[in-house]
Amino acid sequence: MAGTPHHALGGPLPTAAVATAVAVVVVALVGRSPRDARSLVLRGGAAYSGGFLLLWAGVRLLSWRFAVDPRDSPLVAFVILGGAALALAVQGGLPLYLHTSRGLWAPVVWLFGISWFCTYTFLRVGGEAGAFFLLLLWTLAVVPAAVVGLALLSGLELGVRRGRRDGWP
């Protein structure tokens, strides 16, 4: 259908396979990371953000799917890229912080899911919306909603832990 994004890897199955592999690698790196929460948040969030921005840009550069050339409006491109970098750093760093500082496992599961969804979304190109609109939408809608979900999952895990500790069945 015209205006519908297509898979950069040719179909949904290869896209899902690559998204799963990326999410597994991201979660595997959590176990190998240093236990200093502050260092992990800064380095892990920056690496996560940089990696996903490189994925987003690489797919678009290989298929040249920019509805608007970034050179036409460099200030807007800079603002959107900066906002996306910050949002992706929060998306990657916050669950790492919750895992290392509080010992929670729900954020690790959440990190797997959001990494899979991010990879799958970034590997789709074309459509009616431009590449920068996708980043703007990710920054302003997906990440805030996902962080609320992370807070709910983490709160639920803390509540269950507290309840089990206090003798709740």
TIKEPA-206561 format. One line per 4 residues: number of its first residue (from 1); their letters; for each residue x, y, z of N, C-alpha, C. Coordinates in nm, 3 decimals, decimal comma, always signed. Atoms other than C-alpha are relative to their C-alpha. Example, Ala and Ser with C-alpha at 12.3 -4.5 7.8 and 13.67 -1.06 7.14 Angstrom:
residues 2
1) as) +0,089:-0,119:+0,000:+1,230:-0,450:+0,780:+0,090:+0,120:+0,000; -0,082:-0,119:-0,006:+1,367:-0,106:+0,714:-0,077:+0,109:+0,073 .
This chain:
residues 169
1) magt) +0,084:-0,116:+0,000:+0,000:+0,000:+0,000:+0,090:+0,124:+0,000; -0,079:-0,122:+0,008:+0,130:+0,344:-0,086:-0,003:+0,072:+0,135; -0,009:-0,074:-0,124:+0,250:+0,544:+0,211:+0,029:-0,085:+0,122; -0,028:+0,090:-0,112:+0,314:+0,239:+0,428:+0,149:-0,027:+0,006 .
5) phha) -0,143:+0,030:-0,009:+0,666:+0,191:+0,560:+0,027:-0,146:-0,035; -0,039:+0,138:+0,029:+0,848:-0,118:+0,441:+0,124:-0,037:+0,080; -0,113:+0,050:-0,078:+1,108:-0,333:+0,607:+0,130:+0,017:-0,078; -0,129:-0,022:+0,065:+1,465:-0,234:+0,527:+0,069:-0,133:-0,030 .
9) lggp) -0,063:+0,131:+0,020:+1,566:-0,601:+0,552:-0,083:-0,092:-0,088; +0,077:+0,077:+0,096:+1,300:-0,718:+0,309:-0,131:-0,058:+0,050; +0,123:+0,059:-0,052:+1,033:-0,860:+0,538:-0,006:+0,007:+0,150; +0,014:-0,009:-0,145:+0,897:-0,879:+0,890:+0,083:-0,104:+0,076 .
13) lpta) -0,075:+0,104:-0,071:+1,076:-1,204:+0,978:+0,147:+0,036:+0,020; -0,139:-0,042:-0,024:+1,435:-1,083:+0,917:+0,010:+0,122:+0,091; +0,000:-0,118:-0,087:+1,349:-0,752:+1,083:-0,019:-0,041:+0,145; +0,023:+0,048:-0,136:+1,213:-0,932:+1,390:+0,120:-0,077:+0,053 .
17) avat) -0,118:+0,076:-0,043:+1,518:-1,161:+1,399:+0,113:+0,094:+0,041; -0,105:-0,097:-0,034:+1,759:-0,866:+1,394:-0,038:+0,076:+0,126; +0,045:-0,071:-0,120:+1,550:-0,681:+1,653:+0,020:-0,086:+0,124; -0,020:+0,091:-0,113:+1,561:-0,986:+1,879:+0,147:-0,012:+0,034 .
21) avav) -0,145:+0,010:-0,025:+1,938:-1,021:+1,836:+0,053:+0,125:+0,068; -0,046:-0,125:-0,061:+1,995:-0,654:+1,918:-0,046:+0,008:+0,146; +0,052:-0,005:-0,137:+1,771:-0,674:+2,227:+0,073:-0,098:+0,091; -0,074:+0,099:-0,080:+1,951:-0,989:+2,347:+0,139:+0,053:+0,033 .
25) vvva) -0,134:-0,055:-0,024:+2,290:-0,819:+2,306:-0,007:+0,112:+0,103; +0,014:-0,110:-0,096:+2,170:-0,509:+2,495:-0,016:-0,055:+0,141; +0,023:+0,056:-0,133:+2,044:-0,719:+2,786:+0,122:-0,079:+0,048; -0,121:+0,074:-0,039:+2,356:-0,940:+2,783:+0,108:+0,095:+0,050 .
29) lvgr) -0,099:-0,098:-0,045:+2,570:-0,629:+2,821:-0,031:+0,053:+0,139; +0,036:-0,045:-0,136:+2,377:-0,539:+3,137:+0,072:-0,085:+0,103; -0,066:+0,090:-0,094:+2,522:-0,844:+3,311:+0,150:+0,017:+0,006; -0,145:-0,018:+0,004:+2,877:-0,756:+3,207:+0,041:+0,141:+0,039 .
33) sprd) -0,029:-0,140:-0,028:+2,853:-0,394:+3,312:+0,052:+0,017:+0,143; -0,049:-0,027:-0,135:+3,026:-0,241:+3,614:-0,116:+0,024:+0,096; +0,107:-0,014:-0,100:+2,825:-0,224:+3,934:-0,012:+0,141:+0,056; +0,012:-0,139:-0,043:+2,882:+0,149:+3,987:-0,118:+0,061:-0,077 .
37) arsl) +0,123:-0,043:+0,065:+2,533:+0,282:+3,914:+0,017:+0,130:-0,079; -0,015:-0,129:+0,069:+2,634:+0,638:+3,822:+0,080:-0,016:-0,129; -0,082:+0,024:+0,118:+2,907:+0,527:+3,584:-0,078:-0,077:-0,106; +0,076:+0,082:+0,093:+2,677:+0,269:+3,429:-0,107:+0,082:-0,071 .
41) vlrg) +0,105:-0,082:+0,061:+2,397:+0,518:+3,371:+0,059:+0,092:-0,106; -0,060:-0,094:+0,095:+2,626:+0,769:+3,203:+0,057:-0,070:-0,123; -0,061:+0,070:+0,113:+2,827:+0,528:+2,991:-0,100:-0,087:-0,075; +0,099:+0,087:+0,064:+2,545:+0,283:+2,926:-0,104:+0,078:-0,077 .
45) gaay) +0,099:-0,083:+0,069:+2,292:+0,552:+2,838:+0,057:+0,065:-0,124; -0,064:-0,062:+0,117:+2,537:+0,727:+2,605:+0,024:-0,103:-0,110; -0,025:+0,105:+0,099:+2,634:+0,401:+2,433:-0,131:-0,047:-0,064; +0,132:+0,042:+0,050:+2,269:+0,297:+2,400:-0,054:+0,103:-0,098 .
49) sggf) +0,049:-0,108:+0,084:+2,171:+0,634:+2,258:+0,079:+0,007:-0,131; -0,083:-0,007:+0,120:+2,464:+0,645:+2,018:-0,023:-0,117:-0,093; +0,023:+0,119:+0,082:+2,405:+0,290:+1,899:-0,132:+0,006:-0,075; +0,129:-0,006:+0,067:+2,039:+0,344:+1,824:-0,009:+0,116:-0,099 .
53) lllw) -0,003:-0,108:+0,099:+2,098:+0,679:+1,655:+0,079:-0,040:-0,123; -0,075:+0,051:+0,115:+2,361:+0,513:+1,437:-0,084:-0,098:-0,081; +0,089:+0,092:+0,071:+2,112:+0,238:+1,351:-0,102:+0,078:-0,081; +0,101:-0,081:+0,069:+1,844:+0,495:+1,265:+0,060:+0,069:-0,122 .
57) agvr) -0,062:-0,075:+0,110:+2,079:+0,706:+1,053:+0,053:-0,094:-0,107; -0,056:+0,093:+0,097:+2,250:+0,409:+0,889:-0,104:-0,059:-0,093; +0,107:+0,056:+0,082:+1,926:+0,254:+0,769:-0,051:+0,105:-0,098; +0,051:-0,105:+0,088:+1,808:+0,586:+0,630:+0,102:+0,041:-0,106 .
61) llsw) -0,103:-0,036:+0,098:+2,140:+0,665:+0,463:+0,015:-0,108:-0,106; -0,012:+0,109:+0,098:+2,157:+0,323:+0,299:-0,118:-0,003:-0,096; +0,117:+0,003:+0,088:+1,805:+0,355:+0,162:-0,041:+0,141:-0,044; +0,029:-0,142:+0,023:+1,802:+0,739:+0,143:-0,150:+0,026:+0,011 .
65) rfav) +0,142:-0,020:-0,026:+1,459:+0,766:+0,300:-0,022:+0,122:+0,088; +0,026:-0,125:-0,069:+1,468:+1,124:+0,417:-0,103:+0,077:-0,082; +0,102:-0,075:+0,073:+1,143:+1,298:+0,317:+0,048:+0,144:-0,021; -0,058:-0,133:+0,008:+1,323:+1,625:+0,385:+0,150:-0,016:+0,019 .
69) dprd) -0,145:+0,008:-0,012:+1,695:+1,660:+0,329:+0,043:+0,073:+0,128; -0,042:-0,064:-0,125:+1,856:+1,731:+0,670:+0,078:+0,130:-0,021; -0,077:-0,123:+0,027:+2,072:+1,998:+0,506:-0,090:+0,118:-0,029; +0,093:-0,109:+0,027:+1,761:+2,200:+0,420:-0,034:+0,079:+0,126 .
73) splv) +0,032:-0,064:-0,127:+1,695:+2,277:+0,786:+0,089:-0,056:+0,109; -0,095:+0,061:-0,094:+2,006:+2,202:+0,991:-0,034:+0,026:+0,147; +0,035:-0,028:-0,139:+1,878:+2,370:+1,309:-0,108:-0,096:+0,050; +0,107:+0,093:-0,038:+1,561:+2,160:+1,315:+0,057:-0,141:+0,013 .
77) afvi) -0,062:+0,133:-0,007:+1,765:+1,847:+1,241:+0,083:-0,014:+0,127; -0,084:+0,003:-0,120:+2,006:+1,934:+1,523:-0,086:-0,013:+0,126; +0,088:+0,004:-0,118:+1,723:+1,994:+1,773:-0,066:-0,138:+0,013; +0,065:+0,132:-0,005:+1,544:+1,670:+1,680:+0,101:-0,107:+0,037 .
81) lgga) -0,103:+0,099:-0,033:+1,867:+1,468:+1,691:+0,045:+0,013:+0,146; -0,037:-0,021:-0,140:+1,963:+1,624:+2,025:-0,106:-0,051:+0,097; +0,109:+0,049:-0,083:+1,623:+1,554:+2,175:-0,010:-0,152:-0,002; +0,004:+0,146:+0,011:+1,628:+1,198:+2,044:+0,117:-0,063:+0,074 .
85) alal) -0,116:+0,054:-0,072:+1,979:+1,144:+2,182:-0,026:-0,001:+0,151; +0,032:-0,007:-0,143:+1,863:+1,258:+2,526:-0,107:-0,103:+0,038; +0,108:+0,095:-0,029:+1,543:+1,050:+2,512:+0,052:-0,144:-0,004; -0,055:+0,136:+0,009:+1,733:+0,738:+2,401:+0,097:-0,028:+0,114 .
89) avqg) -0,090:+0,020:-0,115:+1,993:+0,792:+2,675:-0,081:-0,030:+0,126; +0,088:+0,029:-0,114:+1,713:+0,802:+2,933:-0,060:-0,140:-0,016; +0,059:+0,131:+0,028:+1,551:+0,499:+2,769:+0,099:-0,113:+0,031; -0,100:+0,102:-0,027:+1,877:+0,305:+2,800:+0,060:+0,007:+0,139 .
93) glpl) -0,069:-0,016:-0,128:+2,021:+0,448:+3,121:-0,087:-0,023:+0,122; +0,087:+0,014:-0,116:+1,721:+0,450:+3,354:-0,019:-0,145:+0,044; +0,013:+0,139:-0,047:+1,661:+0,073:+3,354:+0,131:-0,056:+0,055; -0,129:+0,044:-0,052:+2,034:+0,018:+3,406:+0,019:+0,050:+0,143 .
97) ylht) -0,011:-0,056:-0,135:+2,024:+0,247:+3,708:-0,088:-0,076:+0,098; +0,092:+0,071:-0,089:+1,720:+0,075:+3,856:+0,049:-0,142:+0,030; -0,051:+0,135:-0,021:+1,882:-0,264:+3,809:+0,121:-0,001:+0,093; -0,122:+0,002:-0,082:+2,220:-0,176:+3,961:-0,022:+0,060:+0,139 .
101) srgl) +0,015:-0,064:-0,130:+2,100:+0,050:+4,242:-0,103:-0,069:+0,089; +0,107:+0,062:-0,079:+1,786:-0,138:+4,351:-0,007:-0,152:-0,016; +0,002:+0,144:+0,022:+1,853:-0,488:+4,218:-0,129:-0,049:-0,066; +0,127:+0,036:+0,065:+1,528:-0,485:+4,016:+0,026:-0,071:-0,133 .
105) wapv) -0,012:+0,072:+0,127:+1,482:-0,726:+3,726:-0,106:+0,043:-0,100; +0,103:-0,048:+0,093:+1,165:-0,575:+3,578:+0,057:+0,101:-0,100; -0,058:-0,092:+0,097:+1,370:-0,291:+3,422:+0,084:-0,069:-0,108; -0,078:+0,074:+0,100:+1,593:-0,547:+3,248:-0,094:-0,060:-0,105 .
109) vwlf) +0,100:+0,053:+0,093:+1,287:-0,715:+3,096:-0,056:+0,113:-0,085; +0,050:-0,117:+0,072:+1,153:-0,371:+3,001:+0,103:+0,046:-0,104; -0,106:-0,042:+0,092:+1,489:-0,284:+2,842:+0,004:-0,092:-0,122; +0,006:+0,092:+0,113:+1,469:-0,598:+2,628:-0,116:+0,038:-0,092 .
113) gisw) +0,118:-0,031:+0,081:+1,118:-0,508:+2,513:+0,012:+0,131:-0,076; -0,009:-0,130:+0,067:+1,185:-0,143:+2,437:+0,112:+0,001:-0,103; -0,108:+0,010:+0,098:+1,512:-0,227:+2,261:-0,047:-0,074:-0,124; +0,055:+0,075:+0,113:+1,331:-0,481:+2,044:-0,091:+0,091:-0,082 .
117) fcty) +0,095:-0,087:+0,068:+1,055:-0,233:+1,962:+0,071:+0,113:-0,073; -0,077:-0,109:+0,061:+1,304:+0,046:+1,891:+0,071:-0,049:-0,126; -0,071:+0,055:+0,116:+1,511:-0,173:+1,658:-0,098:-0,030:-0,112; +0,100:+0,036:+0,101:+1,204:-0,305:+1,477:-0,055:+0,126:-0,068 .
121) tflr) +0,053:-0,124:+0,055:+1,069:+0,048:+1,433:+0,103:+0,071:-0,087; -0,104:-0,070:+0,075:+1,399:+0,196:+1,317:+0,039:-0,074:-0,128; -0,031:+0,077:+0,121:+1,441:-0,085:+1,060:-0,113:+0,006:-0,103; +0,106:-0,022:+0,099:+1,123:+0,024:+0,881:+0,022:+0,137:-0,063 .
125) vgge) -0,030:-0,124:+0,071:+1,171:+0,290:+0,615:-0,114:+0,035:-0,095; +0,102:-0,046:+0,093:+0,955:+0,497:+0,386:-0,126:+0,041:+0,075; +0,127:-0,039:-0,060:+0,592:+0,575:+0,449:-0,028:+0,147:-0,019; +0,042:-0,139:+0,017:+0,412:+0,905:+0,469:+0,078:+0,096:+0,088 .
129) agaf) -0,075:-0,086:-0,092:+0,613:+1,040:+0,762:+0,149:-0,009:-0,031; -0,143:-0,002:+0,024:+0,974:+1,142:+0,724:+0,079:-0,061:+0,114; -0,089:+0,061:-0,099:+1,269:+1,003:+0,912:+0,011:+0,084:+0,126; -0,011:-0,086:-0,118:+1,295:+1,304:+1,140:-0,130:+0,002:+0,078 .
133) flll) +0,128:+0,008:-0,071:+0,925:+1,283:+1,220:-0,004:-0,125:+0,087; -0,006:+0,123:-0,079:+0,984:+0,925:+1,336:+0,078:+0,024:+0,129; -0,079:-0,029:-0,120:+1,256:+1,045:+1,575:-0,075:+0,094:+0,094; +0,076:-0,094:-0,082:+1,038:+1,332:+1,695:-0,114:-0,072:+0,072 .
137) lwtl) +0,108:+0,078:-0,060:+0,746:+1,096:+1,755:+0,055:-0,092:+0,109; -0,061:+0,088:-0,100:+0,977:+0,853:+1,938:+0,034:+0,079:+0,126; -0,044:-0,083:-0,112:+1,110:+1,136:+2,157:-0,118:+0,053:+0,081; +0,110:-0,068:-0,068:+0,778:+1,302:+2,240:-0,114:-0,091:+0,044 .
141) avvp) +0,113:+0,086:-0,033:+0,539:+1,007:+2,257:+0,041:-0,136:+0,054; -0,032:+0,138:-0,038:+0,698:+0,664:+2,278:+0,082:-0,006:+0,128; -0,087:+0,007:-0,118:+0,975:+0,726:+2,532:-0,074:+0,044:+0,127; +0,071:-0,035:-0,124:+0,758:+0,918:+2,784:-0,101:-0,107:+0,043 .
145) aavv) +0,097:+0,105:-0,035:+0,484:+0,652:+2,768:+0,072:-0,125:+0,050; -0,075:+0,119:-0,040:+0,742:+0,374:+2,795:+0,062:+0,019:+0,139; -0,058:-0,026:-0,132:+0,908:+0,539:+3,097:-0,108:-0,011:+0,108; +0,111:+0,019:-0,094:+0,568:+0,552:+3,269:-0,022:-0,150:+0,023 .
149) glal) +0,011:+0,145:-0,013:+0,539:+0,179:+3,197:+0,112:-0,059:+0,083; -0,115:+0,045:-0,079:+0,887:+0,126:+3,341:-0,022:+0,031:+0,148; +0,027:-0,037:-0,139:+0,788:+0,313:+3,657:-0,105:-0,092:+0,063; +0,104:+0,090:-0,052:+0,475:+0,100:+3,696:+0,055:-0,140:+0,025 .
153) lsgl) -0,060:+0,133:-0,018:+0,666:-0,226:+3,643:+0,095:-0,003:+0,119; -0,095:-0,005:-0,112:+0,939:-0,122:+3,886:-0,073:+0,013:+0,133; +0,080:-0,013:-0,121:+0,684:-0,012:+4,144:-0,069:-0,130:+0,037; +0,063:+0,129:-0,025:+0,502:-0,342:+4,106:+0,100:-0,100:+0,056 .
157) elgv) -0,102:+0,092:-0,052:+0,824:-0,538:+4,155:+0,039:+0,036:+0,143; -0,032:-0,041:-0,137:+0,913:-0,332:+4,462:-0,112:-0,035:+0,098; +0,114:+0,034:-0,085:+0,563:-0,382:+4,602:-0,007:-0,149:+0,030; +0,001:+0,146:-0,021:+0,577:-0,758:+4,551:+0,114:-0,041:+0,092 .
161) rrgr) -0,114:+0,032:-0,088:+0,922:-0,773:+4,710:-0,030:+0,039:+0,145; +0,031:-0,047:-0,135:+0,806:-0,569:+5,008:-0,107:-0,088:+0,063; +0,105:+0,086:-0,050:+0,494:-0,779:+5,043:+0,051:-0,138:+0,039; -0,057:+0,132:-0,033:+0,689:-1,105:+5,035:+0,091:+0,009:+0,122 .
165) rdgw) -0,088:-0,019:-0,115:+0,940:-0,967:+5,284:-0,080:+0,013:+0,129; +0,083:-0,024:-0,118:+0,662:-0,864:+5,522:-0,100:-0,113:+0,027; +0,085:+0,115:-0,027:+0,489:-1,202:+5,504:-0,127:-0,008:-0,082; +0,117:+0,005:+0,088:+0,233:-1,132:+5,234:+0,017:-0,120:-0,093 .
169) p) -0,017:+0,121:+0,082:+0,162:-1,452:+5,036:+0,035:+0,032:-0,136 .
